[in-house]
């Protein structure tokens, strides 16, 4: 991915890849889950001290996390009824 891409587009690309669709086909649009303009503006700042340590939200059954550098991590959500397998 290109570092000049917006954070919201990086998220769309990663989820579209997991869903095996093109970014334009991703439904519902990501802005239904988060204000993409606000998210992008947080990470457009050239000063890292103005960026949040982490932004996390849920979208289409995934947990999306963006760290302070703008790196995007997309994980499957673990339902409350499923046991946490982190410590197995």
PyMOL commands that set and color helices and strands:
alter all, ss='L'
color gray80, all
select helices_A, chain A and resi 7-19+23-25+30-32+36-44+48-50
alter helices_A, ss='H'
color red, helices_A
select strands_A, chain A and resi 54-59+62-67+72-76
alter strands_A, ss='S'
color yellow, strands_A
deselect
rebuild
show_as cartoon
